[in-house]
Amino acid sequence: MQPLQPDDPGEVGDYRLLARLGAGGMGTVYLGRSPGGRAVAVKVVQERFGRDAHYRARFRREVAAAQTVTGAFTAALLDAAPEAEVPWLVMEYLPGQSLREAVASYGGLPPIALRLLAAALAEALADIHRAGLAHRDLKPGNIMLTARGPRVIDFGIARPVDATAITLPGSLLGTPSFMSPEQAAGGLAGPAGDVFALGAVLVFTATGQEPFTAEDRAATLARVRVARTDLGGITDRGLRALVAACLRREPERRPSAAAVLDRLGEPTASVHGTGWLPAPLAEAIDRGVARTEVPPNAAAPVAELAVQGALAGETTADPSAVTAGPSASSGNAGSRRPSRRSLLLAAAAVPVAAGAAVALAETVLSASEDSPSPPRSSSSHSPSQSRTATARPAVATRQWKTKVIDDDQHYPDLYNAGDVVVATSSGQNDVRALDPRTGEILWSRAADTSGSGFVTAGTDAVYLFDARDGDSTEDFVLRAVHPASGATRWTSRVPFFPWGTTATGSVLCIAEGNQVRALDAEDGRPRWTARATGNASFAASAALVVAGGDDLAGMNAGSGRIRWRRELAQSPVFAVISDGMVFAGDNVGTVYAVRADDGTVAWQQAFGYRSSIRHAGNGLLYVGEADGRVRAFRAGTGKPVWSRRPGLESSSYGKSDTLGVSGGTLWVQAPDQTVYALDTADGRVLWTYGAQAATGSTSASGSGALAVDGLVLLGTLDGHVEAVNPPGRLNGGTRGAA
């Protein structure tokens, strides 16, 4: 919570504004006071969106949805003015803690409390569904634990179940870890999807672990689509069976929310108040409520009010929304240190925990969250590791810094394209090209970046899909633009939602439904079409195109002829081609090394499913693991070469992410949030740089770090690209480091 800013209104309608609760790309949420002295959350839409007919219609739907839901376990809409010059609405103010925050701070709920919560959530969903609505984004961050019991909040993407026309083609509404399989596959999310999300929420509440979270968004969605997870953490056998029914892959086989409520039976205690919660959590909520009481005579602006429950690490329907308050990097004494990805998302939600504000409208999701890993005892580190960690390697300096994404809460993905670097981010609808020597933005284009592989870069062209209006039913327009100027070279219409693109030297391949289509890279003319078996992984080299769905298929890049097929134990979710090998990973963390020439499996190894396996080069495969360790393996044999855990001197813990590899250097984001340049030969630290950088995407050509003209370019947390000058770089060249 922050004081009002000079340009903030003093009142909206009949409501006096006291402080800012949060602000984002589409509006601002304030703490306010009603004429009768009641504390409320007031959402005010940005004026430019109020002038947009499409957004105003969407806002009216949001208000109408919230007005029809009046159950005991949902937040109440108190007032709204969707037709005002600047639209606004007022929601019930609910101080307390989000379920995510509560579980992160106090651990999973015991069986009795878990069953009571299950009943409350099922009743809330039943009320929503009876109103002809679907929530479509039920997750721990949208469930409040308050002094008056649990509440389901955030109807920012709820709308009538049969309303499909306004859905952005190819977009996915919801949060990946709590989506249903039909949502993850791009289908319509209805009441059955809410029931699946309920099951996922209950697994999280019992164990503290999201049931489907993987290394990135694509891998998470792949895990959701197969709907396989471990329910052993739910010790109540009856509840475990009910959760398993909620998590069935087929929507028609799941019980309705009302049926879930019936199967739970009569509750054994009341969830009104906090007495049903573990004592430490209940006391924290009660203390927080006491601190957030707003006296009727409180003046505006308010300098600062203590508010419990600011959300951290939660993707919402509006990824651009940010919370006001301490920065993500400041941390709290005694709390778990968040992972790099959770720091990325730490301010991504309107603070509904502090005000139960409706989220800022439906948009495409951009990322998923990694759960924090438990701390490792310092006694487990070998002496050799400790000596390496305390050696204090050289520190790189910054050459230039350029803002490339308007939203401060997204990382840019970076692409090499001839003599320029292209920067974009999923869902930002903007692509920019930079001069890597100076950071100057050479050109900018509106483009659809909502899906994996929607931006692909080659030496001679950057391939983009035109940005689309939400009501558009026309074909997708693929555009090849010149890297240096941004001028259009050719266009082609794509009749289906593509799930990926990949470029080789001579063709651009587009994956559409169950087929792969190749266009001539020079003029966009069709070259060949081949049948694929699914939409999980897609990669290409100069001679080979690999597509993975139910199995892995290798195709000749020039003709599309199927060279080999390889059935794997699990469907692959990513593929990388390097050193004459295809490295394919599945949704349970197994990596298969397949020979590119004939498709035979050279070796396979199981890693944690949160492992970062994105880069291969110099005959090695590099793996960043959930415990912070980075390991290198021989590409052809799988034999371990070296293991390193950078950032040890900071006593940090958590996951390391591989950012990129070039020449003899591997760039890694360590758990202490520092970028480490490692020697690919032995893993020793060459230099460090203090930046929270992007990990890029496994399923596209984007990366979090690129070496260009002796500099290392990093996409960083606040939407910038930073050019790092490695130690030893002289006169535009490099000396050993990069």
N, C-alpha and C positions, 0 to 999 in steps of 0.2 A: 504494500500500500504506500502511496506517495501523496504529497500535498497537491492541491490543484495547481495547474500551471496558469500563467497569465492569460492565455487565450482560451481557457476552459470556461464554459458558461457557469454562472452562479446558481442557476436553477433550470430545470427542464419541466415544463408543464407546471404542476403544483408541487414539485419535489425540489427541495433545496439540496444541492450537491455539497458533500463534505470532503471527499478525497477521491483520488484515483485508485481503482482496483486493478486496472489493466488496460492496455491499448494494443491494437493490432492493425493489420493492413486494411481492415474494413470498418472499424469502429472503436469506440472507447467505452469502458464500463466504469461506472462511478459508484462509490458508496453515497447513498442519499438518505434524506429523512422526509417522510410523508408529512402532510399538514398536521396529522395527529401525533407525530413524534415517533413513528415506526421506522426502524432502520430498513432500507431497501437497497436493491442493486438496480441501477439505472443504466441501460445500454443505449448509446447514441450512435447512430450510423454516420459514417463520414458523408459529408455533404455531396461529394461527387458521386457516391453510390445512390444517394437519395434521388439524384437526377436520372439514374439509369432505370429504365422501365423494367428490364429483366430482373434486376436486383430488387426493386421495389415489390414486384410480384412475388419474389421468393421470400421477402421479409413478411409480406401479408400471410403467406402460407405458414411461415414459422410461428407467427402470432396465433393464427387460427388453430394450428396443431396444439400449441401450449394451452389455449383456452378450453379445449375439449377434454383435457386430462385433469381430473380432480381427485385422484385417489389419495389414500392416506400416506402413501410412500413415494409421492412425487412432489417436486417443488411447484409452488403455485405462481401463475402469472397474475399480477395484481392490476396492471394497467398497461395501455399501449396506445400509440398514435401512429399507425402505419401510413396514414395519409398526410401526416404533417410534412412541412417543407423539408425538415430533417427528421426522418422517422426515429422513434424511440420506443422502448418498452421498459416496464418495471417488473422485476421479479422479487419473490420472497428472498430475504437475506438469511442465509443459513451458515452462521459461524460453526466451525467444527473442523473435522479432518476428512480429507478424501480417503476412500478405502485404500488407495495406493499408498498414500502417505502413512496411514496407520500401520499397514503391513510392513512397510519399509522400516518404520521406527520401532515397532513392538512385536514383529513376527506374525506368523499365521494365527488365525483364530482357532480356539479349541473346538472339538466336535459339536458341543451343545450350541455354542454361539454361531458356528458355521451353519447349522441346520436352521436356526432362527433367522439368520440373514437370508438364507436361501428362500424361506417362506416369504419374507418381506419383499425380496426382489421379484419373486414369481407373482406376487399379488400386484406389484407395480406394473409389471409387464402385462398382466391380464387386463388391468385397467386401460393401459395404452392400446392394447389390441382391440378391446371392446369398442373403443372410440374410432376404430377403423384406421389406426395408425400403426407404424412400426418405428421403433426408436432408431435402429440402424447404427448406433455407435455406443452400445452398452459396454462399459469397461470400468476398471477400478477408479479412474479419475473422474468418472461421471456418477459415482456413488458416494454420497456424503454420509458420514457418521456424525450426527448432531445430538444435541441435548434432548431433542424430541424424537430420536430414533433415526433409522436409516432413510435416506431419500434418494431417488433416482432423478437426476437432473440432466440438463442439456438436450433440448429438443431442436437444436439448430439445424439438424438434418432430418428430422422426423417430418413425414408428410403422408397423405393418404396412400394406402398400400397399392392402389391401382394407378398411381400417378407415375408414369414412366417417361413421358415425353420430354421432361426438362432435364433428365439425366444426361450429363456430358458423355458422349459415346466413348467407351473405353475407360472411363474413370471408375475408381473404386472408392465408395463412401465407407468410412469406418476406420478402425484402427487395426492394422494387420494381425497382431497377436490375438485379437478378439473377434476377428471376422469369422463368418461361416464359410464353408467350402464353396457355396454358390456365389458368395460375394467375391471371394478370392479368385474365382474363375471369371469374374466380370459380369455375373448374372444379377438379377434383381434380389435385393435383400428385403425379406418380409418378416412376419412374426416368427416363422421357424428359424430365421437367422438370429433373431433376438434370443431364442431359447438356446441355440448353440453358444452364443456369447455368454449367456447365463452360466452354462456349464464351464466355460473357460474361466470366467470370473471366480467361480467357486474353487476351481483347481488352484488358481493364484492365491485366493484367500486362505486356503489350507496349507499351502506349501511355500508361499512367498516367491514362487517361480512362475513366469508366464508359460503356459503349456506348449506353445508352438514357436516361441521366439528363436530365431536363428541368427546367423552372422549379418544378414542384411534383409532388406524388404523382400527381395525376390525369393530368397531361401525360406523366409518366414511364410510367405504365401504358399510356397510349395508344400510345406509341412501342414498348413491348414487344409490344403486341398485333399490330402490323403487322410486327414482327421485321425492321426495316430498320436497318442500321448500316454504318459505314465500316470495312472490314477492312484498309485500306491500311497501317496501322501494323504489321501482321504481315508481315515481309519474307520469311520462309521460305514459299515458294509452296506446298509440300506441306502444311504446317501450316495455312496460310491456307485452303486448300480443305477441310481437315478441320474447322476451326472453322466455316466456312460451313455445312457439313453439320450440325454440332451446333446451329446457330442457325436451322435451318429452322422455319418457322412451324407446320407440321403435325407433331405428335408422332410419328406413324407413319413419317415420312420421315427421322427422325434415327437415327443409329447408336446401338447400345447402348454402355454404358460398356466392356464387354468388346471390342466391335468397334472402338472408338476405340483401345484399348490395342493391339489387333492391327495396326491401320493405322499406328500409330506405329513399330512394329518394335522390334528389339532396341536398348535404350538404349546410347549411346556412352560413357557414364560412370556412375559410381555417385552416387546422391544421398544416400548415408549420410554424415553430417557436413555441413560447409559448403564443401568444396572446389569444388563445382559452381557456387557463387554468385560474383558479382563480388567482388573482394577487399575493397573498403570495407565492403560489407554483411556478408560472412563475418566480418571482424574485429569488427564491431559486435556480431554475435550471440555470438561467442566471448567477447568482453569482458563482455557482459551475463550470460552463463551463469556466468562466474567470479564475478561480483558477487552472484549469487543463490544460491550454494552455502550450504546451511543445515547448520552443523556439528551432529553428533549431540548435543552437550552444550548446544545453544542453549536458553536458558531462555525461558519464556513469562511475561509478554508480551514481545514484541520491540519496542523503541522505534521502529525504522525499518529496513527492509531495502531496498536498491536493487534495483529490478526493471525489466528492460527489457520494453517491449512493451505498455504500457497502451494499450488501444484508444481511438481518437478518431474521431468522426464515423461511427459504424457503428450502424445500427438493428438490433436483435435481435428474437428472438421475444418478449422481455419488454421493451417500451419503458420500463418503470419502473426497470430496473436501472441502478445508477450505479457508477462507478469511484471508488475512493478515491485521493487524490493531489492534485497541483496543480490549481487551478481552471482552467476552460477559458479564462478571460480572461488568465491569467498569461503564457502563451506561452513559447517557448524561443528564445534568441538563435540567429540563423542559420537558423531553420526557417521554412517557409512559413507565412504568416499564414492561418488558416482563414477560410472564408466565414462569414457570419452563421448560415446553416443548419447548417454543420458545428459551430459553437459550441453550437448548440441540442442537437446529438446527441453532443457530445464525451464525455459521460459516460453514454451510453445503453446500454452493454454491460457485462455482467459481465466482468471482466478475464480472459477465457479465455487471452489471450496470456501472462498471468502465472501461470495455474494450470490451464488446460484444463478449467475447470469446465463442467458441463452447464448450458445456459441455463435460465431459470426458468419454462418451460412455454409453451404456445402461447397467443398473444394476437393481437389485431388490430393491424396495423401502423398507425402514425400519421403517418409522415413519410418523406421521402426526403432525400438529401444532395446539396448542390451541391459540385462539385469546386472547389478553389481555383484562381483565375486567376493567371497569371504576372504578376510585377510590371511596371509600366509605367515607362519611363524618365522622369525629371522633365523632360528636355528636350523631351518631346512636349507639354507643357502650354503653352497660349498665355499671353502676358502678362496678358491680361484675366482669364483664369481664375485666375491666381496672385493678382492683386490682390483678386479677389472672395473667394478662399479665406482670405486673411489679414486680412479685415476684422473678424473676431471679432464675430459677431452676438450679440444678447442671448441670455441663457440662461433657459429656463423653469424654474419651480420646481414641486415636487410638492405637491399639495393633500391627497391621501390615497392609501393603498395597501391593497389587500385581497387576501388569499389566496383563490383560487377553484378551484385544481386541487391535489389532494393530492400528485401527483407533481411533483417539482421540475424535471423535465427536459422539460416540455411548455409550449408557448405556448397561452394561451387565444385562441380566436376570439371576436370580439365582434359582437353583433347589436343593432341598434336595434329596440325593441319598445314603441311608445307612449312612456310616460314612464319606462321602465326600460331597462337594458342587460342582455342575456343573455350569459353567458360559458360556454363549453364547450371541449372539445378532443377530437379524434378518438380514440376508443378508451378514453376515461376513464369512460364510463358515468355521467356526472353533469352536470347542467345547473343553473346558478345564476343568479338574477336579482338585480341590484344597483340600489340607489338611486344615480343618477349624481352627486347632489349631495354625498352623505356616504360612499359606498362600503359602506353597510350591505347585507348579504345579506338580501333580502326573502323568498326561498323557494329551495328546492333540490329537484330531482327526479332520480330514477334514470331514465336513458334510454339507448337504443342510439345511440351517437355514432360507430360504427365506420366508417361510410361517408360519402362526400361527399354533402352535401345531407340528412343525417339530422336536422339541426336547421334550421328555417326560421322566420324571424320576420316578422310583419306588424305593422301599427299596432294591430290589435285582438286578435291571438292569437299565441302561440308554438306551433309544430307540432313534436311529438316522436314518436319511436317508442319504445314501452316497451322497457326492458331485457329481454333474453331469456336463459333458461338455455341452456347449451351443448347440451343434449340435446333442446331443444324442437323440435317439428315443426309447431307450430301456426302460424296466420297471424300476420303482423306486425300489431300494434295501433298505429294512428296516433291520437295524442291532441292535441286542440287545447286549450291552457290559457290562462287569462287572464294577460296580462303582469304585472299588478301583484300578484296574489294567488297565482298558480300553480294556481288551481282549474280543474278539468276542465270545459270547455264542451261538448265532444262527443268521441266516439271513433268510429273506423271500422276495419274489418279489411281488411288488404291481403294478398291471397293469394300474391303473388310478392315476391321480393327486389327492392326498389326501388333504382334506381341514381341517383335524385335527386329532390328536391322543390323547388318554387319557388312563391312566392305572388304573386298580383296583388291588386288591390283587392277583387275579388268571388269569386275561386276560388283553391283550392290545387291545384296540378298535381303529379301523381305519375307518374314515369316507371317503367314496369314492363315488362321485356322489350322487345318491339317496339311498345309502345303508350304513349300518354300518357292518363292518366285525370284528370279534373277533378272536385273536390268543392266544393260550395257552402261558402264560407268562414264563413257564418253558422251552419249546422247540420250540415255534413258530408254532406249528401245528394249522390248522384251528379248531375253536370251534363252531362258529355259525355265521349266517348272518341274519340281520334284515333290513327291509325297512325303510328308513328315508324320510322326506319330503323336505329337503333343507339343506343348509350348513351354517347356521348362528351361531349356538351355539352348544357346545359339552362339557359335563362334566361327571364325574363318581365318585362313592363312592364304597365301598366294595361290595354293593349289587345292586346298581342301576346305569344304564347308561342313561343319558338324552341327547337327540338330538333335536334341534329345527330348523325348517325351516318355513314352512307355519303354523305349530302348534308345540306344545311341546309334546314329547313322552318319557315316562319312560319305560325302558326295564330291565328285569332281567339280572344282570351282568353274571350270570352263564350259562343261557340258551338262552338269546336273546329274550325271550318271551315278547311281548308287555304287560305291566301291565296296562297302562292307556295312554290316549291321552287328551290333553287339548288345545283347540283353544283359542288363545289370540287375542286381538283387533289388535295388530301389530305383525309382525314377530319378535321373540326374537333374539337379537344379542349377548347375553352372558348368561351363566348359571353358578351358583355356588350351590353346594350341601353341606349343613351343618345343624346340629341340627335338623335332620329329615325333613328339608325343602329344596325345590328347589327355589332359587331366580333367576328369569329370567328378564332381562331388554330388552326393545325394543329400537328402534332407535329414539324415541321421548322423552326418559327419564323416562318412566313409569317402575316401578319395580313390578313384580308379585311374591308374596310369595305363592308357591304351596306346598301342603303337599306331601311328598315323597312317602307315602304308597298308596295313592289313586288318586293323581293328582287334588284334589279339591283346589280351590283358597282360601287361608286363609285371605289374604288382598292384596291390591295393593295401590300404591301411586306414584304420578307424581313428579319427580325431574327434574332439568335441564338436558338436554341431554349431557352436558359436565361433569356431576357429576361423581366422581370416586367411583364406587360401586363394589369393588373387593373382599372384605374379610368379612367373617362371623365367629363367634366363641363365646364361652361362652354364648350362647343363645342370642347374639346380632348381628345385621347387622350394618355395619359402612359405612357412606356415606361422602365422601369429595366433597364439593360443589363449584360452580364457584365463590362464593363470599368469599372464604377462610374458610368457616365454616365447621367443622366436626361434624356430628350428629350420635347418636347411637339410634337404635330402637330394641324393643323386636322382636326376630325372629318369634315367633309364632303369635303375634298379631299386629305388626306394631306400637305399642305404643311408643312414644318418651321417651327416658331415660335421655339423656343429650345432650348438644350442646356446642361446644367450638370453638373459633377462635384463634388458636395459631399464634404467630408472630405479635401480635397486637402492641407491643411496638415499632416495627420498622416502623410504619405507612405504611406498605406495603399493597398491595391489590392484588387480583387475586385468583386463584384457589388453593385449597389444594388437594393433592393426597394421598390416602391411599397406603402405601408401603407394609404392612404386619401386621400380628397379631400372637402372640404366648403367651400362658398362659394368664397372666393378662396385657399384654402390646400391644398397637396398635402404630405402627410407621407411622408417617405422614410427608410428605414434605409440609411445609407451604408456603404461598406466598413469605415470606422473604428468601426462598431457604434453610432454616434450617430444619434439621430433628428433629422432636419432638417425644419423647416417652410419650404416654398418658396412663393413667390408664384406662383400659377398663370399670371399674365400674362406674367412675364418670367423666372421661375426663380430670382430672387434669394432669398437666405436671410433669412427673417424672424426665426427664433430656432432654438435647438438645445436638445436634452435628452439627457442621457447614459443611455440605456436600450437593452437588446437586446430589440426588440419583435417581435411576430408579423406575418407577411405575410398571414395569412388564406388563403382558398381561392378559386381562380378559379371553381369550379363551384358554389359556394353563396353565400349572402348574407353570410357572415361576413367580418370585416375585422380588420386589426391595429390600426387607429386609428379612433376615432369622435369627432366633436365634439358635445357635449351640454351645454346650459346654460352655454356659455362656457368649458367645460373641454375638454381633449382627453384621451380615455381610451385607454390603450395596454395591450395584452396583452403581458406581459414574460416573459423566459426562465424564471423560477423559479415559474411558475404564478400570478402575481399580476396584478391589474389596477391600474394606476397612473393617477391623475387628475393631469394636468399643467395648471398654471396659466400660460397664455401671458403673456409680457411685454405690458403695456398693458391687461390685464384689470382692470376696476374695478367693484366693487360687483356682482359676479355677471354683469356684461356684458363685452363685448370691445371693444377699440379697435384695429381693423385687423388683428390677428394671427390670430385664429381665427374 
